């Protein structure tokens, strides 16, 4: 009985000790959990602060690295829009962006010098021509030469822009071809400024313009031509076909959501030779066609080409060259229905 009683006392003592130990362990556990919770909050706060610091540092570094490229892009767009009076861009590092920036600065200087020289030459040539026309009274030749004196600096800037981009992405082979077509395009403008041309030469100029446009705009449009070979040596005024194709591209298919299409045909008819440029573009209203043909479009701040004066120029030069025997037509079923510009010139024996 004493042993049994002692056993009970020992058991009670053990249970009491266990309860005390559990209570002590529970308090330590609660304290530990509380401490861990505080540490977790501290770690989370530090992590958030580190993340914010990393984001700010990344944003700062990205802005610092991208600023020269953004400045170069803004300057290129500004130059493409005709603003050549730009300050020279600073070259911070001679990395890829620095090399292109330096090339852009030198290109801009060359363009300004070239344009200035062209203007000076044109002013001198215009003065000499005006004296010559006034002395000889050749009114018809004066009108032809005056209407043919057109320079399109915005196209030159866009083309050079495309050349720079192409040079960065590819080897020199395609860039060489682009620059060769560009040189051929402007060489033709200079060499044929005051001369007649042939359909063959005009088509070569159109091919150069189409190649340059394909480099700039990719497969956003399709160009096809159907030409009767025996008509290629026929004489026509210079700079006649390319402005028609450019007009179809710029004001017909350039902003289409679907793939644009331009078709050029040259065929013999009983009444003469018919040259047609058709596009599936935005079309044109009958009222505007009448204004273009009459040269009565309202004046605006836009350039002469965008106001329809380019087409009127082509029409007037054709009439002067063929003594009003040529026919110039613009046909469209309305806006969104495409446009066809056709020229009918008389046979050689009729001129």
LINDATA-V483716 format. One line per field, one symbol per residue. ss: DSSP state (h for helix, s for strand, l for the rest). psi: psi as a letter, one per 20 degrees, with the letter a starting at -180 (. if undefined). burial: # if it has 24 or more other C-alpha atoms within 12 Angstrom, else .. A space follows every 10 residues. Layout:
ss: ???
psi: ???
burial: ???
This chain:
ss: lhhhhhhhhh hhhhhhhhhh hhhhhhhhhh hhhhhhhhhh hhhhhhhhhh hhhhhhhhhh hhhhhhhhhh hhhhhhhhhh llllllllll lllllhhhhh hhhhhhhhhh hhhhhhhhhh hhhhhhhhhh hhhhhhllhh hhhhhhhhll llhhhhhhhh hhhhhhhhhl lhhhhhhhhh hhhhhhhhhh hllllssshh hhhhhhhhhh hhhhhhhlll ssssssslhh hlllssslll hhhhhhhhhh hhhlllllls sssssssssl lssssssssl lllllhhhhh hhhhllllll llllllllhh hhhhhhhhhh hlllllssss slllllllss sssssllhhh l
psi: ggggghgggg ghgghggggg gggghgghgg ggggghgghg ggggghgggg gggggggggg ggghhighhg gggghggghh jjnilqqppq ogqlagghgh gghgghgggg gggggghggg gggggggggg gghhgikmgg hggghghinp pnhhhgghgh ghggghhhhr aighgggghg hgghghhggg hjgkrrarhg hhhhgggggg gghhhhjbki rppqqopphi ihjpprqqlg gghgghghgg jgihjqhrpr ppppqoqprh ibppppoqqk biaqqhghgg gghikkqqqa irrhgijihg hhgggghggg hklkiqppqp ppirpjjrqp pqpoqqqhii .
burial: .......... .......... .......... .......... .......... .......... .......##. ##..##..## ...#.#..#. ......#..# #####.##.. #......... ........#. .......... ##.####### ###.###### ####.#.... ....#..##. ##.###.##. .######.## ########## ###.##.... ###.#..... ##.####### ########## ####.....# ########.. .######### ####...##. .##....... ....###### ########## ##..###### ##.....### ######.... .
